């Protein structure tokens, strides 16, 4: 399951205190927990919070409520603490750990990390910059259109996080059966 190391010391051991498998199990747990929080919180934000930012009606159409978005400021108050830094770091570390794993764990863990990397790339390339711009924008048809596109593309981000979470759960199941 693990590649053999020619080094000596606790980092090269395959198990036990300070061993590679134990560290990977801990990393796997952290990765799964953070992905689960990100998925659940993302759905909550999408269903409960975002409709206040982008109210719509059949008569008036969609509008952009920058004041509500700035008041909530979920990017700095929540997402930065849960995903922007922690999930990004866990994803990058998981890429290296998954690459070193062998067997079925490797495939599932790499699938999880690649899906999480897709989410992280979308987040940093599109979602964060777009929301920063929207928070400065007054209500207008153009701002409402950008916000509506942001909300629709958020489904793609949810899909990436869900795929990453499910694959990480499978990898953790395989990994944990060899840790304990």
ZAGU-849882 format. One record per atom (N, C-alpha, C): z, y, x; residue in three letters. Coordinates in steps of 0.02 Angstrom, whole numbers, plus 50000, padded with zeros to 5 digits. Example, Ala and Ser with C-alpha at 12.3 -4.5 7.8 and 13.67 -1.06 7.14 Angstrom:
site w->50390	v->49716	u->50660	code->ALA
site w->50390	v->49775	u->50615	code->ALA
site w->50390	v->49835	u->50660	code->ALA
site w->50354	v->49888	u->50642	code->SER
site w->50357	v->49947	u->50684	code->SER
site w->50394	v->50002	u->50645	code->SER
***
This chain:
site w->50000	v->49941	u->50041	code->UNK
site w->50000	v->50000	u->50000	code->UNK
site w->50000	v->50063	u->50043	code->UNK
site w->50035	v->50063	u->50098	code->UNK
site w->50039	v->50121	u->50142	code->UNK
site w->50005	v->50106	u->50207	code->UNK
site w->49974	v->50155	u->50235	code->UNK
site w->49943	v->50146	u->50301	code->UNK
site w->49998	v->50139	u->50352	code->UNK
site w->49987	v->50096	u->50398	code->UNK
site w->50036	v->50084	u->50450	code->UNK
site w->50034	v->50141	u->50501	code->UNK
site w->50091	v->50157	u->50525	code->UNK
site w->50097	v->50209	u->50575	code->UNK
site w->50120	v->50179	u->50641	code->UNK
site w->50095	v->50204	u->50695	code->UNK
site w->50118	v->50179	u->50760	code->UNK
site w->50177	v->50220	u->50785	code->UNK
site w->50193	v->50273	u->50750	code->UNK
site w->50251	v->50314	u->50770	code->UNK
site w->50315	v->50277	u->50754	code->UNK
site w->50368	v->50298	u->50787	code->UNK
site w->50433	v->50270	u->50772	code->UNK
site w->50475	v->50325	u->50741	code->UNK
site w->50530	v->50306	u->50712	code->UNK
site w->50573	v->50355	u->50681	code->UNK
site w->50568	v->50349	u->50606	code->UNK
site w->50611	v->50388	u->50572	code->UNK
site w->50616	v->50381	u->50499	code->UNK
site w->50552	v->50400	u->50464	code->UNK
site w->50512	v->50445	u->50491	code->UNK
site w->50451	v->50464	u->50457	code->UNK
site w->50398	v->50410	u->50457	code->UNK
site w->50404	v->50362	u->50502	code->UNK
site w->50355	v->50309	u->50505	code->UNK
site w->50376	v->50247	u->50467	code->UNK
site w->50439	v->50242	u->50447	code->UNK
site w->50461	v->50184	u->50410	code->UNK
site w->50428	v->50182	u->50342	code->UNK
site w->50422	v->50122	u->50316	code->UNK
site w->50389	v->50116	u->50251	code->UNK
site w->50439	v->50120	u->50194	code->UNK
site w->50501	v->50122	u->50206	code->UNK
site w->50550	v->50127	u->50152	code->UNK
site w->50617	v->50148	u->50180	code->UNK
site w->50666	v->50148	u->50136	code->UNK
site w->50733	v->50165	u->50158	code->UNK
site w->50744	v->50239	u->50160	code->UNK
site w->50803	v->50257	u->50183	code->UNK
site w->50821	v->50328	u->50185	code->UNK
site w->50775	v->50366	u->50232	code->UNK
site w->50743	v->50418	u->50205	code->UNK
site w->50698	v->50458	u->50245	code->UNK
site w->50630	v->50427	u->50254	code->UNK
site w->50618	v->50369	u->50223	code->UNK
site w->50555	v->50334	u->50232	code->UNK
site w->50498	v->50366	u->50194	code->UNK
site w->50439	v->50346	u->50214	code->UNK
site w->50378	v->50374	u->50184	code->UNK
site w->50374	v->50360	u->50110	code->UNK
site w->50388	v->50298	u->50089	code->UNK
site w->50383	v->50281	u->50018	code->UNK
site w->50433	v->50321	u->49977	code->UNK
site w->50494	v->50330	u->50003	code->UNK
site w->50544	v->50368	u->49967	code->UNK
site w->50522	v->50441	u->49958	code->UNK
site w->50494	v->50469	u->50011	code->UNK
site w->50470	v->50538	u->50006	code->UNK
site w->50413	v->50543	u->49956	code->UNK
site w->50368	v->50495	u->49957	code->UNK
site w->50312	v->50495	u->49910	code->UNK
site w->50335	v->50487	u->49838	code->UNK
site w->50386	v->50445	u->49828	code->UNK
site w->50413	v->50438	u->49760	code->UNK
site w->50443	v->50505	u->49736	code->UNK
site w->50479	v->50538	u->49780	code->UNK
site w->50507	v->50604	u->49762	code->UNK
site w->50453	v->50655	u->49748	code->UNK
site w->50402	v->50656	u->49790	code->UNK
site w->50345	v->50701	u->49779	code->UNK
site w->50310	v->50684	u->49714	code->UNK
site w->50301	v->50620	u->49701	code->UNK
site w->50269	v->50599	u->49639	code->UNK
site w->50308	v->50622	u->49578	code->UNK
site w->50374	v->50615	u->49580	code->UNK
site w->50415	v->50639	u->49524	code->UNK
site w->50408	v->50714	u->49514	code->UNK
site w->50413	v->50752	u->49567	code->UNK
site w->50406	v->50825	u->49562	code->UNK
site w->50338	v->50844	u->49534	code->UNK
site w->50285	v->50811	u->49556	code->UNK
site w->50217	v->50825	u->49534	code->UNK
site w->50210	v->50810	u->49459	code->UNK
site w->50235	v->50752	u->49438	code->UNK
site w->50232	v->50733	u->49367	code->UNK
site w->50272	v->50781	u->49324	code->UNK
site w->50332	v->50798	u->49345	code->UNK
site w->50374	v->50843	u->49306	code->UNK
site w->50342	v->50911	u->49299	code->UNK
site w->50317	v->50939	u->49354	code->UNK
site w->50286	v->51005	u->49351	code->UNK
site w->50223	v->51005	u->49308	code->UNK
site w->50182	v->50952	u->49314	code->UNK
site w->50122	v->50947	u->49272	code->UNK
site w->50141	v->50942	u->49198	code->UNK
site w->50194	v->50904	u->49183	code->UNK
site w->50216	v->50898	u->49114	code->UNK
site w->50240	v->50964	u->49085	code->UNK
site w->50278	v->51001	u->49125	code->UNK
site w->50300	v->51067	u->49103	code->UNK
site w->50240	v->51113	u->49093	code->UNK
site w->50193	v->51112	u->49140	code->UNK
site w->50134	v->51155	u->49136	code->UNK
site w->50093	v->51138	u->49074	code->UNK
site w->50086	v->51074	u->49058	code->UNK
site w->50046	v->51055	u->48999	code->UNK
site w->50082	v->51076	u->48935	code->UNK
site w->50145	v->51061	u->48929	code->UNK
site w->50182	v->51079	u->48868	code->UNK
site w->50187	v->51154	u->48859	code->UNK
site w->50202	v->51190	u->48912	code->UNK
site w->50207	v->51262	u->48908	code->UNK
site w->50139	v->51294	u->48894	code->UNK
site w->50087	v->51265	u->48922	code->UNK
site w->50019	v->51291	u->48909	code->UNK
site w->50000	v->51284	u->48836	code->UNK
site w->50016	v->51227	u->48807	code->UNK
site w->50002	v->51218	u->48735	code->UNK
site w->50044	v->51265	u->48693	code->UNK
site w->50107	v->51273	u->48711	code->UNK
site w->50151	v->51320	u->48674	code->UNK
site w->50122	v->51391	u->48677	code->UNK
site w->50106	v->51412	u->48737	code->UNK
site w->50078	v->51480	u->48745	code->UNK
site w->50014	v->51487	u->48704	code->UNK
site w->49971	v->51437	u->48707	code->UNK
site w->49907	v->51441	u->48673	code->UNK
site w->49915	v->51445	u->48597	code->UNK
site w->49962	v->51407	u->48570	code->UNK
site w->49971	v->51404	u->48497	code->UNK
site w->50017	v->51459	u->48469	code->UNK
site w->50068	v->51479	u->48508	code->UNK
site w->50118	v->51525	u->48482	code->UNK
site w->50111	v->51596	u->48509	code->UNK
site w->50100	v->51603	u->48573	code->UNK
site w->50101	v->51669	u->48605	code->UNK
site w->50033	v->51704	u->48603	code->UNK
site w->49980	v->51669	u->48623	code->UNK
site w->49914	v->51699	u->48627	code->UNK
site w->49889	v->51729	u->48561	code->UNK
site w->49904	v->51698	u->48503	code->UNK
site w->49882	v->51730	u->48440	code->UNK
site w->49911	v->51800	u->48429	code->UNK
site w->49967	v->51815	u->48460	code->UNK
site w->49993	v->51884	u->48455	code->UNK
site w->49952	v->51931	u->48499	code->UNK
site w->49924	v->51905	u->48553	code->UNK
site w->49883	v->51946	u->48598	code->UNK
site w->49814	v->51957	u->48569	code->UNK
site w->49789	v->51907	u->48534	code->UNK
site w->49720	v->51910	u->48508	code->UNK
site w->49722	v->51897	u->48432	code->UNK
site w->49749	v->51945	u->48395	code->UNK
site w->49751	v->51935	u->48322	code->UNK
site w->49680	v->51939	u->48294	code->UNK
site w->49669	v->51899	u->48243	code->UNK
site w->49603	v->51901	u->48212	code->UNK
site w->49610	v->51889	u->48137	code->UNK
site w->49562	v->51917	u->48102	code->UNK
site w->49557	v->51905	u->48030	code->UNK
site w->49483	v->51904	u->48012	code->UNK
site w->49468	v->51876	u->47955	code->UNK
site w->49398	v->51873	u->47934	code->UNK
site w->49370	v->51943	u->47922	code->UNK
site w->49411	v->51988	u->47896	code->UNK
site w->49388	v->52056	u->47881	code->UNK
site w->49381	v->52099	u->47943	code->UNK
site w->49432	v->52097	u->47987	code->UNK
site w->49432	v->52142	u->48045	code->UNK
site w->49406	v->52111	u->48109	code->UNK
site w->49399	v->52045	u->48111	code->UNK
site w->49377	v->52012	u->48173	code->UNK
site w->49434	v->52007	u->48223	code->UNK
site w->49417	v->51995	u->48285	code->UNK
site w->49467	v->51989	u->48338	code->UNK
site w->49482	v->52056	u->48369	code->UNK
site w->49544	v->52062	u->48392	code->UNK
site w->49566	v->52122	u->48428	code->UNK
site w->49606	v->52100	u->48489	code->UNK
site w->49611	v->52145	u->48537	code->UNK
site w->49650	v->52132	u->48597	code->UNK
site w->49712	v->52176	u->48594	code->UNK
site w->49772	v->52144	u->48596	code->UNK
site w->49835	v->52180	u->48594	code->UNK
site w->49866	v->52177	u->48664	code->UNK
site w->49846	v->52223	u->48707	code->UNK
site w->49870	v->52224	u->48776	code->UNK
site w->49945	v->52238	u->48779	code->UNK
site w->49970	v->52277	u->48731	code->UNK
site w->50042	v->52293	u->48730	code->UNK
site w->50083	v->52230	u->48721	code->UNK
site w->50062	v->52185	u->48677	code->UNK
site w->50098	v->52122	u->48667	code->UNK
site w->50093	v->52078	u->48729	code->UNK
site w->50034	v->52076	u->48760	code->UNK
site w->50025	v->52036	u->48821	code->UNK
site w->50068	v->52063	u->48878	code->UNK
site w->50070	v->52129	u->48885	code->UNK
site w->50112	v->52159	u->48937	code->UNK
site w->50185	v->52148	u->48922	code->UNK
site w->50204	v->52152	u->48859	code->UNK
site w->50274	v->52141	u->48840	code->UNK
site w->50297	v->52070	u->48855	code->UNK
site w->50254	v->52022	u->48841	code->UNK
site w->50271	v->51952	u->48856	code->UNK
site w->50268	v->51939	u->48931	code->UNK
site w->50216	v->51964	u->48963	code->UNK
site w->50205	v->51957	u->49036	code->UNK
site w->50221	v->51886	u->49060	code->UNK
site w->50193	v->51837	u->49026	code->UNK
site w->50208	v->51767	u->49043	code->UNK
site w->50185	v->51748	u->49113	code->UNK
site w->50135	v->51782	u->49138	code->UNK
site w->50111	v->51767	u->49206	code->UNK
site w->50164	v->51776	u->49258	code->UNK
site w->50200	v->51831	u->49255	code->UNK
site w->50252	v->51844	u->49305	code->UNK
site w->50319	v->51815	u->49284	code->UNK
site w->50334	v->51815	u->49220	code->UNK
site w->50399	v->51792	u->49197	code->UNK
site w->50406	v->51716	u->49194	code->UNK
site w->50350	v->51681	u->49187	code->UNK
site w->50355	v->51608	u->49181	code->UNK
site w->50307	v->51572	u->49228	code->UNK
site w->50242	v->51585	u->49221	code->UNK
site w->50192	v->51546	u->49257	code->UNK
site w->50199	v->51551	u->49333	code->UNK
site w->50216	v->51607	u->49359	code->UNK
site w->50224	v->51614	u->49432	code->UNK
site w->50279	v->51567	u->49457	code->UNK
site w->50331	v->51558	u->49417	code->UNK
site w->50388	v->51517	u->49437	code->UNK
site w->50375	v->51442	u->49428	code->UNK
site w->50330	v->51425	u->49382	code->UNK
site w->50318	v->51355	u->49365	code->UNK
site w->50255	v->51327	u->49397	code->UNK
site w->50201	v->51366	u->49396	code->UNK
site w->50138	v->51338	u->49419	code->UNK
site w->50106	v->51376	u->49476	code->UNK
site w->50105	v->51441	u->49473	code->UNK
site w->50066	v->51478	u->49523	code->UNK
site w->50084	v->51458	u->49593	code->UNK
site w->50147	v->51458	u->49610	code->UNK
site w->50167	v->51436	u->49676	code->UNK
site w->50188	v->51363	u->49677	code->UNK
site w->50235	v->51341	u->49636	code->UNK
site w->50258	v->51271	u->49642	code->UNK
site w->50205	v->51218	u->49630	code->UNK
site w->50167	v->51224	u->49576	code->UNK
site w->50117	v->51172	u->49562	code->UNK
site w->50061	v->51174	u->49613	code->UNK
site w->50043	v->51233	u->49636	code->UNK
site w->49992	v->51238	u->49687	code->UNK
site w->50014	v->51203	u->49751	code->UNK
site w->50076	v->51216	u->49772	code->UNK
site w->50101	v->51183	u->49833	code->UNK
site w->50108	v->51107	u->49823	code->UNK
site w->50134	v->51086	u->49766	code->UNK
site w->50140	v->51015	u->49752	code->UNK
site w->50072	v->50981	u->49751	code->UNK
site w->50022	v->51015	u->49724	code->UNK
site w->49955	v->50987	u->49722	code->UNK
site w->49927	v->50979	u->49793	code->UNK
site w->49934	v->51030	u->49834	code->UNK
site w->49908	v->51026	u->49902	code->UNK
site w->49943	v->50972	u->49943	code->UNK
site w->50009	v->50968	u->49937	code->UNK
site w->50046	v->50916	u->49973	code->UNK
site w->50026	v->50847	u->49947	code->UNK
site w->50016	v->50842	u->49881	code->UNK
site w->49997	v->50778	u->49851	code->UNK
site w->49928	v->50755	u->49874	code->UNK
site w->49883	v->50801	u->49888	code->UNK
site w->49817	v->50780	u->49913	code->UNK
site w->49826	v->50741	u->49978	code->UNK
site w->49867	v->50767	u->50023	code->UNK
site w->49877	v->50733	u->50087	code->UNK
site w->49915	v->50667	u->50079	code->UNK
site w->49966	v->50667	u->50036	code->UNK
site w->50004	v->50605	u->50024	code->UNK
site w->49960	v->50553	u->49991	code->UNK
site w->49921	v->50573	u->49942	code->UNK
site w->49877	v->50526	u->49907	code->UNK
site w->49824	v->50498	u->49953	code->UNK
site w->49800	v->50540	u->49997	code->UNK
site w->49748	v->50517	u->50045	code->UNK
site w->49774	v->50461	u->50089	code->UNK
site w->49839	v->50464	u->50105	code->UNK
site w->49869	v->50413	u->50149	code->UNK
site w->49889	v->50350	u->50112	code->UNK
site w->49895	v->50354	u->50047	code->UNK
site w->49915	v->50296	u->50007	code->UNK
site w->49858	v->50245	u->50006	code->UNK
site w->49876	v->50183	u->49992	code->UNK
site w->49827	v->50130	u->49988	code->UNK
site w->49830	v->50098	u->49918	code->UNK
site w->49780	v->50061	u->49903	code->UNK
site w->49779	v->50024	u->49840	code->UNK
site w->49767	v->50068	u->49780	code->UNK
site w->49789	v->50044	u->49723	code->UNK
site w->49777	v->50079	u->49659	code->UNK
site w->49812	v->50146	u->49657	code->UNK
site w->49870	v->50151	u->49691	code->UNK
site w->49906	v->50216	u->49692	code->UNK
site w->49860	v->50271	u->49718	code->UNK
site w->49824	v->50256	u->49771	code->UNK
site w->49781	v->50306	u->49802	code->UNK
site w->49730	v->50334	u->49752	code->UNK
site w->49696	v->50290	u->49717	code->UNK
site w->49645	v->50313	u->49670	code->UNK
site w->49673	v->50356	u->49614	code->UNK
site w->49729	v->50333	u->49585	code->UNK
site w->49759	v->50371	u->49530	code->UNK
site w->49787	v->50437	u->49554	code->UNK
site w->49819	v->50436	u->49612	code->UNK
site w->49849	v->50497	u->49639	code->UNK
site w->49796	v->50547	u->49659	code->UNK
site w->49742	v->50523	u->49690	code->UNK
site w->49687	v->50568	u->49707	code->UNK
site w->49655	v->50597	u->49644	code->UNK
site w->49647	v->50556	u->49592	code->UNK
site w->49619	v->50581	u->49529	code->UNK
site w->49664	v->50636	u->49501	code->UNK
site w->49730	v->50625	u->49504	code->UNK
site w->49777	v->50675	u->49480	code->UNK
site w->49772	v->50740	u->49520	code->UNK
site w->49768	v->50733	u->49586	code->UNK
site w->49765	v->50793	u->49627	code->UNK
site w->49699	v->50831	u->49619	code->UNK
site w->49644	v->50794	u->49611	code->UNK
site w->49580	v->50828	u->49602	code->UNK
site w->49578	v->50864	u->49534	code->UNK
site w->49606	v->50834	u->49482	code->UNK
site w->49609	v->50868	u->49418	code->UNK
site w->49655	v->50929	u->49422	code->UNK
site w->49711	v->50922	u->49457	code->UNK
site w->49756	v->50980	u->49466	code->UNK
site w->49722	v->51034	u->49509	code->UNK
site w->49683	v->51014	u->49559	code->UNK
site w->49646	v->51063	u->49599	code->UNK
site w->49595	v->51100	u->49556	code->UNK
site w->49564	v->51064	u->49509	code->UNK
site w->49518	v->51097	u->49462	code->UNK
site w->49554	v->51150	u->49421	code->UNK
site w->49613	v->51133	u->49396	code->UNK
site w->49654	v->51181	u->49359	code->UNK
site w->49672	v->51240	u->49402	code->UNK
site w->49694	v->51227	u->49463	code->UNK
site w->49715	v->51281	u->49508	code->UNK
site w->49656	v->51326	u->49525	code->UNK
site w->49598	v->51297	u->49537	code->UNK
site w->49538	v->51337	u->49552	code->UNK
site w->49520	v->51382	u->49493	code->UNK
site w->49519	v->51354	u->49434	code->UNK
site w->49504	v->51395	u->49374	code->UNK
site w->49555	v->51450	u->49365	code->UNK
site w->49618	v->51433	u->49376	code->UNK
site w->49672	v->51481	u->49367	code->UNK
site w->49664	v->51540	u->49414	code->UNK
site w->49654	v->51526	u->49478	code->UNK
site w->49650	v->51580	u->49527	code->UNK
site w->49583	v->51617	u->49526	code->UNK
site w->49530	v->51582	u->49509	code->UNK
site w->49463	v->51614	u->49510	code->UNK
site w->49449	v->51652	u->49445	code->UNK
site w->49475	v->51628	u->49389	code->UNK
site w->49457	v->51659	u->49325	code->UNK
site w->49517	v->51683	u->49284	code->UNK
site w->49564	v->51639	u->49270	code->UNK
site w->49616	v->51656	u->49222	code->UNK
site w->49662	v->51712	u->49244	code->UNK
site w->49687	v->51710	u->49305	code->UNK
site w->49731	v->51764	u->49328	code->UNK
site w->49695	v->51831	u->49333	code->UNK
site w->49637	v->51834	u->49367	code->UNK
site w->49603	v->51899	u->49372	code->UNK
site w->49582	v->51927	u->49303	code->UNK
site w->49560	v->51883	u->49259	code->UNK
site w->49539	v->51906	u->49193	code->UNK
site w->49598	v->51934	u->49154	code->UNK
site w->49655	v->51899	u->49156	code->UNK
site w->49714	v->51924	u->49120	code->UNK
site w->49740	v->51988	u->49150	code->UNK
site w->49739	v->51995	u->49215	code->UNK
site w->49760	v->52058	u->49247	code->UNK
site w->49717	v->52116	u->49221	code->UNK
site w->49652	v->52105	u->49218	code->UNK
site w->49607	v->52156	u->49191	code->UNK
site w->49620	v->52170	u->49118	code->UNK
site w->49631	v->52118	u->49079	code->UNK
site w->49643	v->52127	u->49008	code->UNK
site w->49708	v->52165	u->48994	code->UNK
site w->49758	v->52155	u->49035	code->UNK
site w->49822	v->52189	u->49024	code->UNK
site w->49816	v->52264	u->49033	code->UNK
site w->49764	v->52285	u->49068	code->UNK
site w->49751	v->52357	u->49078	code->UNK
site w->49702	v->52385	u->49026	code->UNK
site w->49670	v->52340	u->48989	code->UNK
site w->49616	v->52361	u->48944	code->UNK
site w->49642	v->52381	u->48875	code->UNK
site w->49614	v->52435	u->48848	code->UNK
site w->49631	v->52453	u->48779	code->UNK
site w->49593	v->52406	u->48731	code->UNK
site w->49615	v->52407	u->48669	code->UNK
site w->49581	v->52367	u->48618	code->UNK
site w->49510	v->52394	u->48609	code->UNK
site w->49462	v->52350	u->48615	code->UNK
site w->49392	v->52367	u->48605	code->UNK
site w->49355	v->52302	u->48590	code->UNK
site w->49295	v->52307	u->48562	code->UNK
site w->49258	v->52245	u->48551	code->UNK
site w->49245	v->52206	u->48616	code->UNK
site w->49234	v->52242	u->48671	code->UNK
site w->49222	v->52209	u->48735	code->UNK
site w->49285	v->52173	u->48759	code->UNK
site w->49343	v->52205	u->48754	code->UNK
site w->49406	v->52174	u->48775	code->UNK
site w->49422	v->52114	u->48730	code->UNK
site w->49410	v->52121	u->48666	code->UNK
site w->49422	v->52065	u->48620	code->UNK
site w->49376	v->52006	u->48636	code->UNK
site w->49315	v->52020	u->48655	code->UNK
site w->49268	v->51966	u->48673	code->UNK
site w->49291	v->51930	u->48737	code->UNK
site w->49313	v->51968	u->48786	code->UNK
site w->49337	v->51938	u->48849	code->UNK
site w->49400	v->51897	u->48834	code->UNK
site w->49445	v->51924	u->48795	code->UNK
site w->49507	v->51888	u->48778	code->UNK
site w->49492	v->51824	u->48739	code->UNK
site w->49445	v->51827	u->48693	code->UNK
site w->49426	v->51769	u->48654	code->UNK
site w->49395	v->51715	u->48699	code->UNK
site w->49353	v->51735	u->48746	code->UNK
site w->49325	v->51688	u->48794	code->UNK
site w->49380	v->51658	u->48837	code->UNK
site w->49427	v->51699	u->48859	code->UNK
site w->49484	v->51675	u->48899	code->UNK
site w->49522	v->51621	u->48860	code->UNK
site w->49535	v->51635	u->48795	code->UNK
site w->49571	v->51586	u->48753	code->UNK
site w->49531	v->51521	u->48745	code->UNK
site w->49466	v->51527	u->48735	code->UNK
site w->49425	v->51466	u->48726	code->UNK
site w->49421	v->51425	u->48791	code->UNK
site w->49413	v->51459	u->48847	code->UNK
site w->49410	v->51423	u->48911	code->UNK
site w->49477	v->51392	u->48930	code->UNK
site w->49530	v->51416	u->48899	code->UNK
site w->49596	v->51388	u->48911	code->UNK
site w->49598	v->51314	u->48891	code->UNK
site w->49557	v->51294	u->48842	code->UNK
site w->49554	v->51223	u->48824	code->UNK
site w->49533	v->51180	u->48883	code->UNK
site w->49487	v->51206	u->48923	code->UNK
site w->49465	v->51170	u->48983	code->UNK
site w->49523	v->51162	u->49032	code->UNK
site w->49560	v->51215	u->49040	code->UNK
site w->49618	v->51212	u->49085	code->UNK
site w->49669	v->51162	u->49059	code->UNK
site w->49681	v->51162	u->48994	code->UNK
site w->49727	v->51112	u->48965	code->UNK
site w->49703	v->51041	u->48979	code->UNK
site w->49638	v->51031	u->48974	code->UNK
site w->49610	v->50964	u->48986	code->UNK
site w->49621	v->50943	u->49058	code->UNK
site w->49610	v->50988	u->49106	code->UNK
site w->49622	v->50972	u->49176	code->UNK
site w->49695	v->50954	u->49188	code->UNK
site w->49741	v->50993	u->49159	code->UNK
site w->49812	v->50979	u->49170	code->UNK
site w->49832	v->50913	u->49136	code->UNK
site w->49806	v->50899	u->49077	code->UNK
site w->49821	v->50836	u->49043	code->UNK
site w->49795	v->50777	u->49084	code->UNK
site w->49733	v->50782	u->49108	code->UNK
site w->49706	v->50728	u->49150	code->UNK
site w->49748	v->50718	u->49213	code->UNK
site w->49767	v->50773	u->49244	code->UNK
site w->49808	v->50769	u->49305	code->UNK
site w->49875	v->50737	u->49289	code->UNK
site w->49905	v->50757	u->49235	code->UNK
site w->49971	v->50731	u->49216	code->UNK
site w->49968	v->50656	u->49202	code->UNK
site w->49918	v->50635	u->49162	code->UNK
site w->49912	v->50563	u->49146	code->UNK
site w->49898	v->50521	u->49208	code->UNK
site w->49853	v->50545	u->49251	code->UNK
site w->49838	v->50508	u->49312	code->UNK
site w->49899	v->50507	u->49359	code->UNK
site w->49935	v->50562	u->49362	code->UNK
site w->49995	v->50564	u->49404	code->UNK
site w->50049	v->50518	u->49377	code->UNK
site w->50055	v->50513	u->49311	code->UNK
site w->50102	v->50466	u->49281	code->UNK
site w->50085	v->50394	u->49299	code->UNK
site w->50021	v->50378	u->49297	code->UNK
site w->49999	v->50311	u->49316	code->UNK
site w->50013	v->50298	u->49390	code->UNK
site w->49997	v->50346	u->49432	code->UNK
site w->50010	v->50338	u->49503	code->UNK
site w->50085	v->50331	u->49516	code->UNK
site w->50125	v->50371	u->49481	code->UNK
site w->50198	v->50366	u->49490	code->UNK
site w->50224	v->50299	u->49468	code->UNK
site w->50197	v->50272	u->49414	code->UNK
site w->50217	v->50206	u->49390	code->UNK
site w->50203	v->50154	u->49444	code->UNK
site w->50144	v->50156	u->49473	code->UNK
site w->50127	v->50109	u->49526	code->UNK
site w->50170	v->50121	u->49588	code->UNK
site w->50179	v->50184	u->49605	code->UNK
site w->50218	v->50203	u->49663	code->UNK
site w->50291	v->50183	u->49655	code->UNK
site w->50319	v->50198	u->49597	code->UNK
site w->50389	v->50184	u->49584	code->UNK
site w->50404	v->50110	u->49586	code->UNK
site w->50357	v->50069	u->49563	code->UNK
site w->50369	v->49997	u->49564	code->UNK
site w->50376	v->49971	u->49636	code->UNK
site w->50353	v->50010	u->49684	code->UNK
site w->50360	v->49991	u->49754	code->UNK
site w->50415	v->50029	u->49790	code->UNK
site w->50443	v->50081	u->49757	code->UNK
site w->50497	v->50121	u->49789	code->UNK
site w->50565	v->50088	u->49779	code->UNK
site w->50578	v->50068	u->49718	code->UNK
site w->50645	v->50046	u->49701	code->UNK
site w->50659	v->49978	u->49713	code->UNK
***
